[in-house]
Amino acid sequence: MELVEIINREYAKTQIVVLTATLDNSKELEERLTNINDLETITISGKLFRRPNYTYFVQRILSLSEIANIISELIKSDENTLVFTPSINVAERLKKY
C-alpha cells in the first residue's frame, strides 16, 4: 500500500487495479484505496474455482538435469508450474535444458 501511496503522490488521480485470489477482506482494501486517491473503489467478484495444489518436498540435492526433467514432465502434463531458484544464473541454466 505504501507503493500505491507514492505512485498516487507522483501522478494525480491514479487508477489502481488490484487482482488477487486470496483477499480476505475486500471492504477494508476498498476503504484504504479510496482514502489514498479519493476515487470510488468497487470490488468485482468472480466465480470461485479450485485447482488442485501440489507441494513437493525434496529430501536431497538434485542436479540441474534432474530438476529440468521434473519441470519438463510437469509442463507436459499441463500443470501450472512455479519454480524458485537461488539465483538468476541458476534459472538461466535451467532454461537451457
Salt bridges, closest charged atoms under 4 A:
GLU30 OE1 - LYS27 NZ 3.84
GLU66 OE2 - ARG60 NH2 2.97
GLU73 OE2 - LYS76 NZ 3.72
GLU92 OE1 - LYS95 NZ 3.55
